[in-house]
Amino acid sequence: MRLTEFWSRMNRQFGADYAESVARDHVLGSLGGATVEGALARGDDAKAVWRAVCQEFDVPAREH
């Protein structure tokens, strides 16, 4: 998954402002205690980060 698709999904799911906040502020245990921004910055695969977000926030399966 490209980063543009990742951010498109984040914005669609949370809205642009809240998606930015989630990415910056919410620590996900499944990402080793990293935020979305931190995980992407260290080179984690965007699809894996998206799956972690989906799990953490109970995103409907149709959005995965």
Buried (B, 14 or more C-beta within 10 A) or exposed (E): BEEEEBBEBBBEBBEEEEBBEBBEEBEBEBBEEBBBBBBBEEEBEBEEBBBBBBEBEEBEEEEE
